[in-house]
């Protein structure tokens, strides 16, 4: 026979907000469906964040590819930003002697004093 445990803790459901009285102090949801709905919504937010970051990285890569196809390997950061480039997003970073080398997937570029130079692909044309 189970021993009766009085309700010691009172909290609110994270999903619907109703008051829940349970003996467990870490109870966060009033039911399984509330727990499922809350986790679904939280995971959906994380997916949207990932999608936005990937979209920005793809935009940066396409801008850099356009510059390499035009034969330009040196541009000012203000020009890149005017085309939609977001400098805070890259897939790799290395600090060298006096400059920083960035990678956006298969494109690398260097930045120093608001100047972006040495824009090149890490892959040869045969590998694409």
C-alpha positions in Angstrom: 0.0 0.0 0.0 1.3 3.4 -1.0 2.0 5.9 1.7 0.2 9.2 1.4 2.6 12.1 0.6 1.2 15.5 1.2 1.6 18.2 -1.4 4.6 20.1 -0.4 5.3 22.2 -3.5 3.2 24.4 -5.6 4.3 25.5 -9.1 2.8 26.5 -12.4 2.8 24.5 -15.6 5.3 26.0 -18.1 2.8 25.4 -21.0 -0.7 26.3 -19.8 0.1 28.1 -16.6 -2.3 26.1 -14.4 -1.3 25.6 -10.7 0.1 22.1 -10.0 0.5 20.7 -6.6 3.0 17.8 -6.5 5.3 16.2 -4.0 8.2 16.5 -6.5 9.8 19.9 -6.4 11.0 19.6 -10.0 7.6 19.1 -11.6 7.2 21.6 -14.5 4.2 20.4 -16.4 0.7 19.4 -15.5 0.4 16.6 -18.1 2.3 14.8 -20.8 0.5 16.8 -23.6 1.6 20.1 -22.0 5.2 18.8 -21.8 5.1 17.6 -25.4 3.7 20.9 -26.7 6.3 23.0 -24.8 9.2 20.9 -26.1 7.9 21.0 -29.6 7.7 24.8 -29.5 11.2 25.1 -28.0 12.7 22.8 -30.6 11.0 24.7 -33.4 12.6 27.9 -32.2 16.1 26.3 -32.3 15.4 25.1 -35.8 14.4 28.6 -37.0 17.7 29.9 -35.5 19.7 27.3 -37.4 17.9 28.0 -40.6 18.6 31.8 -40.3 22.3 31.2 -39.7 22.6 28.8 -42.6 20.8 31.4 -44.9 23.2 34.1 -43.9 26.2 31.8 -44.5 24.9 30.8 -47.9 24.4 34.5 -48.8 28.0 35.3 -47.7 29.3 32.4 -49.7 27.4 33.4 -52.9 28.7 37.0 -52.6 32.3 35.7 -52.3 31.8 33.3 -55.2 30.6 36.2 -57.4 33.7 38.2 -56.5 36.0 35.3 -57.4 34.2 34.8 -60.7 34.6 38.5 -61.5 38.3 38.1 -60.8 38.3 40.5 -57.8 40.4 39.4 -54.9 40.4 42.7 -53.0 37.4 44.8 -51.9 36.4 47.0 -49.0 34.2 45.7 -46.3 31.7 48.5 -46.9 31.2 47.3 -50.5 30.6 43.7 -49.3 28.1 44.9 -46.7 26.3 47.0 -49.3 25.8 43.7 -51.2 24.3 42.0 -48.2 27.5 40.4 -46.7 27.3 39.8 -42.9 30.9 39.8 -41.6 30.1 38.3 -38.2 29.2 34.9 -39.8 31.8 32.5 -41.0 32.5 28.8 -40.8 36.2 29.1 -39.8 38.7 31.5 -38.4 42.5 31.7 -38.1 44.5 34.5 -36.7 47.8 35.1 -38.6 50.6 37.6 -38.3 48.7 40.9 -38.3 45.6 39.8 -40.1 42.7 37.4 -39.8 41.9 34.6 -42.2 38.2 33.6 -42.5 36.5 30.7 -44.2 33.0 30.5 -45.4 32.6 26.8 -46.4 35.0 26.4 -49.3 35.9 30.1 -49.8 38.7 31.8 -47.8 39.5 35.5 -47.4 41.6 37.7 -45.3 40.6 40.9 -43.5 42.7 43.7 -42.2 41.8 47.4 -41.5 38.3 47.2 -43.2 39.8 45.6 -46.3 39.0 42.1 -47.5 41.6 40.5 -49.7 43.0 37.2 -51.0 39.5 35.9 -51.7 39.9 32.4 -53.2 38.3 29.0 -53.3 39.8 26.2 -51.3 38.6 23.7 -54.0 39.8 23.4 -57.5 37.3 23.7 -60.4 37.5 19.9 -60.9 36.3 19.2 -57.3 33.1 21.3 -57.8 
